[in-house]
Amino acid sequence: MSRATGAVGFRYLDEPALIRCGALDMAACMSTLEEVFALLASGDYVMAGELGESHGLEMGFPDSSPFANMPLNGPDRRFAAMPAYLGGRFDMLGLKWYASNVDNRGKGLPRSIHMIALHDKDTGAPVCIMSGNLISAYRTAGVLGVGARALAREDARVLAVVGPGAINIAAVEAYLVARPGIERITVVGRSQAGIDHFAQALVERIDHLPEIVTAASTAEALADADIVSIAISSDEPPAIATADLKPGALVCLPADIALDDDAWRQTTVVDSIRLYDQWMLEVPPPRESIRGLFGVQLAERHAADASSATPVALADVLTGAHAGRRDDDEIIFFGTGGLPVEDVGWATELFDRATAAGIGVELPVWESPALR
């Protein structure tokens, strides 16, 4: 719609509109994320926090309250605002609003519900507001796929999935884009119902799906896996033994994990070193809310012993500043924590597609502001 000078409006994109724009196109998402990581390497971005590298501002609720309507703390109950500016061709200011509550499942809702707002970098005016769940899920999985394309053995044939939940359902698609030679998916979960849901979800999403087999234990799943993806929501992070890994395995860690001492002597790669430096500033010890993250554990180890091995940033691997995998027997651990610039990048790509195709609903904020 045409607007007079001073008029402000934005495009609204619901989930079906985003799907029409290609929100389920994992290959395109991964390509976009590779552009995002190139901008990370060059420094053409800003996030919140003292270092400009923050995951976001998180709000929680008390364990108890005298106020009857006050929400109370609960498992994975988080509310966060995640702002970022991303340069390059994106040139966009954005914000992801992240809300999470495990009890949502009892109401027929996803555990987390996201919204994303894109804003003009100069005026701050909104240009698009959109549903964020697909964007968040695909960028989370897409980063794992980008990491697998850069770090996994080229002849990877077996993928082990430890934790058949939402993260790994989306991640499998990314791993298959990264390494289309995968022939078998070995899955281990806490219940057969969860494994069956995982398998059915993949059948509905992916054509030419590799064979899916169930392992009796994590050790059995790891034994011949070229890529391992571990994502379990639990008060107690899952533990794996490095000795159970196949030589040359890539271990992807998008969620909390407990590792043995030998793991920290392997090659370690993270989505952003400075993200975890920022978290070390923001969250005082014992950092219970984030301490299970692989990158946080690495940062704490390096803070305690500066001579310990420094992790490699994925952006440096993608730009060639670091070699990445050096031989076929090298075991690599790759941890992710989530960067708001990833959301802004994929959201902007979909917004641009929507604008070009005339998809979505244009809504006014004002034709002329009541206050100037």
Secondary structure, DSSP 4 states (H G I P E B T S, - for coil): ----TT-EEEEEE-HHHHHHHTTT-HHHHHHHHHHHHHHHHHT-EEEBTTTT-B--EEE---S--SSTT-----TT-EEEEEEEEE-TTT-EEEEEEEEE-GGGGGGTS-SEEEEEEEE-TTT--EEEEEE-HHHHHHHHHHHHHHHHHHHS-TT--EEEEES-SHHHHHHHHHHHHH-TT--EEEEE-S-HHHHHHHHHHHHHH-SSPPEEEE-SSHHHHHTT-SEEEE----SS--EE-GGGSPTT-EEEESS--EE-GGGGGSEEEES-HHHHHHHHHHS-TT-TTTTTSHHHHHHHHHHH-TTSPPPEEHHHHHTTSS----STT--EEEE----HHHHHHHHHHHHHHHHHHT-SEEEEEESS-S--
